[in-house]
Amino acid sequence: MEGKFKMDNLERAKKIEKILSLRGNDTNSEYHGVSDTIADLMHFCDTNGIDFNYEMKMAYSYYAAELID
């Protein structure tokens, strides 16, 4: 993939933190935890006919490959 920008794993982590505003500290009025975000993704998949378990398997394969990049 010549000419394409390739992120390293720290950049990937910073990207998702920015996109999701994850700060890891839940409050009474909002949540920012990873587990709550994953639960919301599960609801999204349910309502849109997406197989969440398949997506998690694919995500893990991407993650594992990126660890050795």
N, C-alpha and C positions, 0 to 999 in steps of 0.2 A: 504494500500500500504506500507507494512512494508519494511524497508530498503531503501526506496526512499527518496531522499533529497526533502524537501518541502520549497519553497521560501516564505518569507513574502512579503507584498505589497511593502515595500521600496526596497527590492531586485529585485522585478519584474520591478519597475520603473527604477532602475539603469541598469538592463539588457537591456531594450529597448533603453535607452539613449545611452548605449555603442554600441549596434547593429546598431542603426540608426544614430549615431553621432548627436543626437538632442541637440542643444545648445540654440534654441529659438531665435537666432539672424540671420535674413536673411542678406545677402550681395548682391552686384551686381553680384557676380560670383557664388554664391551657396546659397542654402536655407537649413534651419535646423528647420523650424517650423513644428509643429504637423499637422496643416491643409494642408500644402503642401504634407506631407507624406501620409496623409489619401487620398488626391486627387490622388496621384500616386497609392495607393492601389486600388482605384476605377478603374483606367485605367487598372491595372493588372488584376483585376477581369473581366472587360469587355472583354479583349483580350483572356482570358482563360476560358470563359464560366462559371464563378463563380458568384453566386448571392450575391452581396455585401450587400444588405439589410438583407438577411438571416444571413450572417456572422456577421453583426453588432448586430443583435438580439442575436445571440449565444454569441458574445463577451460580451454583456451587462449582460447576465445571468451568465457568468463566473466571471465577475467583481463584480456583486452583491453578489455572493456566497463567493468570496474571501474577501469582506469587513467584513463578519461576521466570517471568520476563526480565 
